[in-house]
Amino acid sequence: MNTNKNNTNKNSDENNKKKHNKYKKISYYLAGIIATLLFLSGLLYAIPIYSKNLPKHSYSIIEAVLLLIFGILIIKLVQELFVKIIHNYISEDRLGFLKFILNFTAYFTLFLLIFSSLGIDISNILLGATFLGVIFGIASQTVLSNLLSGFTILFAKPFKIGDRITIVTWQYGLLMSTYQHEAVKPGYTGVIKDINILFTTIKEDNGFTMKAPNNILMQALVTNYANTNKRSVRVRFELDKIIDFESFKKDLNIYLLTKKDIIEQNPLPIIRIIDLSLTSYFVAVEVFTPSIFEDPVRDAVLSYVLKRQSEILSKPLLK
């Protein structure tokens, strides 16, 4: 009892310490932003007084340079403050998207202020930017498609960072398995590592990393293994006709019931003959597993089948 109480108090103290450090860092960033703003305001106030003897329009150039330097510094501080405040309340993928929106808005506003300080007509810039935006949009439909798809994925969340998924898409087709193996999904399987507005990074089961365009993922069939507690696995193998199926089925079923760590017992495994040839027959085993990976189940079933088949065929009566 005392040990549990001490652990609880220790965890509580650690949480309080983390919160204290978090609020301390937030206060530092706030102080830095306020100090930078005050310093910039003081400089902008003092420059007209001490720049009377400077060439004409030099004040505007100095003001623009100061706005650029201190504006970037303030944006960096605001971004860090923003991350510190909402980091624990939002997922990594949405945080990256919100950081992009914050940066885009902040830098766009900063450059408008700089153009205004230089006496450049902002309305003409906006009009020209609109025209260029239309031309650019027509010329880069694929990029815009990825951009809009990225927004949709980040908010609809068909998958998130850390999920293991399989992507089936006609753009990147794979060859189907040939007989005697059964058909499988012609897809790419891996774990989501990053989601941004243009690409989704997936680390495949084979160890390679691929970046899939978001507009491809929007059109693809996506199987998300993180959304289910158990999944079915089907294993197919061939047995010699000399092996009695009912006896083999009974032994295999007993073995499967012992593998409770990787094979669910509800529903029970299904073992049945699915095909015949002149000298052999084909058996399919269908089980449910709590694992997101199917290979451990296949390895367990096929290893037992290989061992049991060798034992049966090695008996003198069956030679």
N, C-alpha and C positions, 0 to 999 in steps of 0.2 A: 504493500500500500504506500509506504513512504517513498519507495523507489519511483512508483508511478507519479506520485505527487511532485517529487523533485524534478522528474522529466517534464511534467506539465509546466512547472514554474520556469524551468530552463528554456523551454520552447517559447513561453510567453515573453520572457526577457529578451530572447533573440528577435522575436517579432517586433517588440517595442523598440529595440535597438535599430532594426532595419527601417522602421517607420521614421524614427528620429533622424537617421542618416539621410533618408529620402527628403524629408522636409527641410533638412539643413542644406542639401544640395539645391533644392528648389529656391530657397531664400537667397543663396549665393547667385543663382542665375538671375533672379529678379533684381537683386542689387546691382549686378553687372549691367543689365539692360537699362535701369534707371540712371546709373552713373554715365553710361555711354550717351544716352539721350541728353543729359544735362551738359556733358562736355561738348557735344556737337552743337547744342543750342548756344552755349557760350562762345564757341568759335564763330558760328554764323552771325552772332551779334557783334563780335569784336572786329571781324574782317572789314566791314564798311568803314569803321572808324580809322583803321590803320592802313587802308588801301587807297587813300585819296590820291597819292602820288603815283600809283601804278597805272599802266596803260588802260585805255578804255576797254570795257568788257572783261578785264582780267578778274574782276570780282565774281562774275558769273562762272568763269572757268574754275576758279578756286572753290566756289560753292559746289559746283558739280562734282569736282574731285573728292571733296569732303563727304558729300552725300554718298558717293560710290563706295568709298572706303568704310565709313562708319555704318552705312546701310547694310553692306555685306556682313559686317561684324554683328550688327543687331539681329539680322536674319538668322545667323548661325546660333546666337544665344537664344532666340525665340524658339528655334527648332529643337534645341537641346532641352529647353524648359518644357516644350510641348510633349516631347518623348518621355521625359521623367514623370509628367503628370498622368498621362493616359496609358503608359506602357503595360501596366498590370490589368487594364480594363478592356483591352482590345487585342485581337490576334495579330501575329506578325505580318500576315499578308495585307490586312486592312491598314495596319500602321504604315507600311511602306507606301500604300496608295495615298493616305492622308498627308504623309510627308511630301509626296510629289505635288499634291494640290496646294499645300501651304507654300512650298518653294516657288511654284509657278506664279501664284497670286502675289507673293511678296516681291519677287524680282520684277514682275510686270509693273507693280506699283512703284517700285524704286526707280525703274528706268523712265516712267512717266514723270516722276518728280525731277529727275535729272534733266530731261528734255525741257521741262517747264522752267527750270532754273537757267537754262541756256537761251531761253526766249524762243524756242521752237514751237510752232503751232501744233498742239497735240491732236486737234481734230483732223488735220491733213494726214498725220501719221496713222491715226486710227482708220481713216478712209483708205489709205494705201495698204495698210495691213489687212483690211477686209478683202480688198481686191486680190492681193497676193495670197490670202488664205483660200479664196475660192479656186484660184489657179493651182495652188499647191495641193488642195484637197482632191481635185480632179486627177492630178498627176500621181498621187500617192494613196489610191483607194485601198491598197493592201494594208498599208500602215494604219490608216484610219479604221479599217475593219478590225485589225489586231487591237487597236486602242479601245474601241467600243466593246469588243469581246472581253478585253481585260477588265473593264468596268463591270460588265455583267458577271464575270466569274468571281470577282472580289465581293460583290454584294449578294449574288444568288448562292454562292458557296457550295457548288456541287462536290468540291473537295477542298481540303485545307492542307497546310504544311504538315508533313508527318504521315499523311494518309498513303496507303499502298493501293495503287489503282492499276487497271488494265485499260488501255486505249485501243479501240478498234476503229480504224478510219480507212476509207477507200483511197485517200491521197498517198498513204504509205502502206501499200499492201504487202502481205507476206504470203508465202506458199503454204498450202495446207499440208498436214501430215499425210503420208501415204499408207496404204494397207501394208501391214496388218495393224498398225496403230490407228486409234480412232481420231476423228477430227477434233481440233482444239480451236479456240478463238485465235484468229490471226492478228494478235495484238501485241502491244508493247507494255510490259509490266514493270513497275518500279515504285519508288517512294518519292512523294512531292518534297522538294527541297526549297523551292522559292517560287513565288507568284508575283509578277509585276504586271504593268499595264500592257506590255507587248509580248512577253514570253513567259512560259511556265517551265521551270527547271525540274527534271525528273532524273533520279538516279536509278537506272535499271538494275534488275536482279543480277545481271552479269557484271556489274561494277562500272559500266560506262555511264556517263552523264549526257543527257540529251536535253536540248531546249526546244520545246514545241511551241509554234506560234499559237496565240490564243484563239484566232479565228478557226484554226484546225480543230482545236479542242471543243469549240462551240458546236461543231458539226459531227463530232465523234461520239461513238457509244462508249461511255465511261462506266466501268465496273469499280465501285469503291468498296474495298474489303474492310474498311474501318467502320462501316455502318451496319455490320452484322456480327452477332455473337458466335455463329457457327456457319460453316459452308460445307457443301457436298463435294466429295472427291470420288471419282470413278477410276478404277484400275482394271485394266484388261490384260489377260495373259493366256498362254496356250498350254494345254496339258495333253500328254499322250493318252490315247484311248485305253491303254492297258490299265490306267489308274482309275479306280472306282470313284465316281464323282461324289456319291452320298457320303462315303467314308472321308474323303478329302474335305468336303464341305463342312462336316462335323468338326474335324480337327482344326480347320482354319477358323471357324466361328469361335471355338474355344480360345484360340490364340488372340483373335481380335478383341474379345471381351477382357483380356488382360492388359490391353494397351489403352487404359482409361485416360492417360495423360494427353494422347493425341487423337483418340477416337471416341466420339460420343456414344453413349449407350442408349440414348433415347433421341431419335428412333434407333432401333437395332440395325446392325449391318445387314446388307442384302447380298447374297451370293447366288449367282445363277448362270446357266449355260446360255450363251447368246449366239453361237455359231458352231458349225461342224465342218470337218474336212475328212479325207479318206483315212487318215491315220491319227487325227487329233481332234480335240474340241476346244472351244474358246470360252473362257469364264470371265465374267465381269463382277467386280466387288464394288459395291456402292456404300459409302460410309459418310458420316458427318464429322467434321473436325472443328475444334475451337480456334485452331491456328489460321492465320491469314496465308500461310504457305501450305502448298499441297505436297511438296517433295518429301517431307518426313513420313507422311502416310504412305505414299507410293513405295518409299524405301522399306518401310516396315512390312508391308504386304508382300512385295516382290522378293525380299530377302527370305521371308518364311516359305514362300512358294518354291523358291529355288532349293532351299535346304530340304523341305519335305519331299519334293519330287525326286531329288537325288537319293534320299533314304529309301523311298518306295521302289525306285527302279534298280537299286543296288541289291535288292533281296534276290536270293537264288531262284525262287519260284517264278520271278518275273523276267528272268533272262531269256 
